[in-house]
Amino acid sequence: MITQKQKTITIYALPLVLLCIPLVGNLTSNEVNWSASDFLIAGVLLFSTAFLINVVRSKIKKQSQRILICVFVLIVFTLIWVELAVGIFGSPVAGN
C-alpha cells in the first residue's frame, strides 16, 4: 500500500519527469527548440498544478468533490498551456 508521503512525492516528481521529455528533445534534436524561459514557465505551471492537486487531496474530504476540483484544475492547466503554445484565444501572451 502506498503511504501519503509516497503519494506526495509522486505528485511532485511527475512535473520533473514531464520536463525531462522536452529537455531530452532539446539535447538530441533540432526539432525541439525550448529556451530557458520556456522551461521556467512550464515548470511553474506544472509545479503549481501539482501543488493545487496536493492541497485538494489533503483538504477536501469528499471523494466526488476532490475529483471534480482536480479535473477543474487540470482543465485550467490545459487551457493555459494550449494558449501559451498556440494561442487558441488570441490573447497577448499567445504563442505561435
Steps between C-alpha positions, in 0.01 A plus 500: 500500500623848415537746789399866495865603484560280195193645328624854568848418369344350188286810442804727517727266302264484203575859384872422504444192286283696259763775471762240411316419177561838330846516656601175331339625179693825526828314544449240228298671227479826310120467490458593868615854574416594859673793666569536872187713538292224338627254760438753779141567392428130452651423840293767673182374333571134574608550860213739580257244359663226708482725808131575446419132451692413816313766697167373369597143591583597856222752575191365324348195667222400261634289214254639241591861580870416497476345154290787365741766626805310373341465155426874502863577593624275218265663247619848598862383478437354153330818374787718624760265348322493162456878501870552566592242234274591209265779606148359471347807664717764332624662821815716506700215659403255228775296340548436133 
